[in-house]
Amino acid sequence: MRINLRDFQESPGDREWELPAWGHTIAQGVMPLLVGVHGRLFPIGTAFATGKKVRFMVTATHNIDQLVKKDPRFAGSIERGRLEGSHDLSEGLALYALHHRAEGDNVRFTLWPIDKSDGASPTDVVFAYPQFAAGMQTLVSLLSFDIPKVGETLLSVGYSEFSYPEDGIDMTSVKSGTFDWHIDYSHRLFVVEGTVRRVFTHQFASGYVAGPCFAFSPEIRHGMSGGPVYNAAGDVCGVNSAGASMFFREPMSLGSLLY
């Protein structure tokens, strides 16, 4: 996918700017990630589509962990470290990506259930397989396995500042079409221009982005986790993982490497 993400950058010196919350082209490939807990939906982060012959989605593993922690079968295991292997979630728990696109003056919303996910341990990267809607355009981001160079300029994309009913979004209303996404739900879509400061080929810190990653400034917003980090060629070279300003003397983020 090649999209000019600087269209809404008001000044060349801006390190962060907003894209339109609804209907921007990138939303057909970079989407909000939601968890379903016993009929209620809660936005938790960002995911993006990739793949050529077989399309799939990528997000941050710690986003998935939030749902796994709600599964009583794994509550004890996840507290002792990241859950390994492939498991089916208990009934009543689910993952969804929110696809939205402009159709004239309207925006069409579609929830894509995610059937399964595979973590790339020990990184904070997970590969997920949603039920892509037939005939609905999906924009894919190409992946780059090249390690970003210190000093390189990157663009990080993701959703933040989710607003939704306190007790979650009622799945029954979504299925019946009575839930108003424009009134009862909102989010903001951000682009952050980052500069690579350090590369950690083994891990950053035990228990905090344990796999290979890179540090880039400034700090991304909460909710952007799982979103893509694009290199100068427009390919994804990493996945938004966490803010890390507390470990540095300046605003800083961590992106997990692909391998």
SVG drawing of the C-alpha trace seen along z (x, -y; Angstrom):
<svg xmlns="http://www.w3.org/2000/svg" viewBox="-32 -25 54 50">
<polyline fill="none" stroke="black" stroke-width="0.4" points="0.0,0.0 1.4,-3.4 -0.5,-6.3 0.8,-9.8 0.4,-10.1 1.7,-13.6 -1.4,-15.1 -2.7,-16.4 0.6,-17.5 0.1,-21.2 3.8,-22.1 7.0,-20.2 8.1,-20.5 5.1,-18.7 6.0,-15.3 2.4,-14.3 -0.8,-15.0 -4.3,-13.6 -5.9,-11.9 -9.7,-12.0 -11.2,-9.7 -13.6,-8.2 -13.3,-7.4 -9.6,-7.9 -8.2,-5.4 -5.8,-3.9 -8.7,-2.8 -9.3,0.0 -6.0,1.5 -5.2,0.1 -8.2,0.7 -9.2,0.4 -8.9,3.7 -11.7,4.7 -12.2,7.5 -15.6,9.1 -16.4,10.1 -19.8,11.8 -21.6,9.7 -19.9,6.4 -17.2,4.9 -14.2,2.8 -11.6,1.1 -8.1,1.9 -5.6,1.0 -4.8,1.1 -4.2,3.8 -3.2,3.7 -3.7,6.0 -0.8,7.5 0.0,10.5 -0.1,11.0 -1.7,14.4 -2.9,15.0 -4.0,11.9 -3.8,11.7 -3.5,9.0 -0.8,8.0 -1.1,6.5 0.7,6.4 0.7,9.5 0.0,7.5 -3.3,6.5 -4.3,10.1 -3.1,10.7 -5.8,8.4 -8.4,10.8 -6.6,13.9 -6.5,12.5 -10.3,12.5 -10.3,16.3 -10.5,18.1 -8.6,21.0 -5.5,18.9 -5.8,16.4 -3.0,18.0 -0.8,18.8 -0.7,15.3 0.3,13.8 3.4,15.9 4.3,14.8 3.1,14.7 0.9,17.7 2.6,20.0 1.2,22.2 -2.2,22.2 -5.4,22.1 -9.1,21.6 -10.8,18.9 -13.6,19.8 -17.2,19.2 -18.1,15.5 -14.7,14.1 -13.7,12.9 -11.5,10.5 -12.7,8.1 -11.2,5.6 -13.4,2.6 -13.3,2.0 -14.7,-1.3 -14.8,-3.1 -16.5,-6.1 -19.4,-5.5 -20.4,-8.9 -21.4,-11.0 -21.7,-8.0 -19.3,-5.7 -19.9,-1.9 -18.8,0.1 -18.0,3.8 -16.8,5.9 -14.4,8.7 -14.2,11.6 -10.7,12.9 -10.7,16.7 -7.2,17.3 -3.9,15.7 -0.3,16.9 2.3,15.1 5.8,14.6 7.5,15.3 9.4,13.7 8.4,10.5 5.4,8.4 4.1,9.3 1.0,11.5 -0.3,12.6 -4.1,12.8 -6.6,14.3 -9.9,12.5 -12.9,13.3 -12.3,10.8 -15.5,9.7 -15.9,10.9 -15.9,8.1 -14.8,5.5 -11.6,3.7 -8.8,4.3 -5.5,2.4 -2.5,4.3 0.9,2.9 4.0,4.6 6.5,5.9 10.2,5.1 12.5,7.3 15.3,4.9 16.4,3.5 15.8,-0.3 19.0,-2.3 19.8,-4.7 18.8,-8.2 16.2,-6.9 12.9,-8.7 9.8,-6.5 6.0,-7.1 3.9,-5.3 0.1,-5.0 -2.6,-4.0 -5.9,-4.8 -6.3,-6.5 -8.7,-8.2 -11.5,-5.7 -14.9,-6.8 -17.7,-4.3 -20.4,-3.3 -18.9,-2.7 -20.2,0.9 -19.0,1.6 -20.7,1.7 -23.7,4.0 -23.0,6.7 -26.7,7.4 -27.2,3.8 -24.3,4.0 -25.6,7.1 -29.1,5.6 -27.8,2.4 -29.2,0.2 -25.9,-0.8 -24.9,-4.3 -21.1,-4.3 -21.2,-8.0 -22.9,-9.0 -22.0,-6.3 -18.5,-5.6 -15.5,-7.7 -11.7,-7.5 -8.9,-9.6 -6.4,-8.4 -2.8,-9.7 0.5,-9.7 3.7,-10.1 6.9,-11.0 9.7,-9.2 13.5,-9.0 15.2,-5.8 17.5,-6.2 18.5,-2.7 18.2,0.9 17.9,3.9 18.6,7.1 17.9,9.3 15.4,7.6 14.7,4.2 14.0,5.4 12.7,8.6 8.9,8.3 8.8,5.1 9.0,5.8 11.1,8.9 11.9,9.5 14.0,7.6 12.9,4.0 14.0,0.4 13.5,-2.8 12.2,-5.8 11.2,-9.3 8.7,-10.8 6.2,-8.7 3.2,-7.2 -0.3,-7.5 -2.1,-4.8 -4.1,-2.7 -1.7,-3.0 -0.1,0.3 -0.3,2.9 -0.3,0.3 2.3,0.2 5.6,-1.6 6.5,-2.6 10.0,-3.2 10.9,-5.8 9.9,-3.3 6.4,-2.9 6.9,0.6 6.2,1.8 9.4,2.3 8.0,2.7 4.9,2.8 4.0,0.2 4.6,1.8 4.9,-0.7 5.8,-4.1 9.2,-4.0 9.8,-7.6 10.4,-6.4 13.6,-4.7 15.0,-7.6 15.7,-11.3 13.2,-12.2 9.8,-11.1 10.4,-7.6 8.5,-4.6 9.4,-1.0 8.6,0.8 8.9,4.6 11.0,5.9 9.7,8.3 11.6,11.5"/>
</svg>
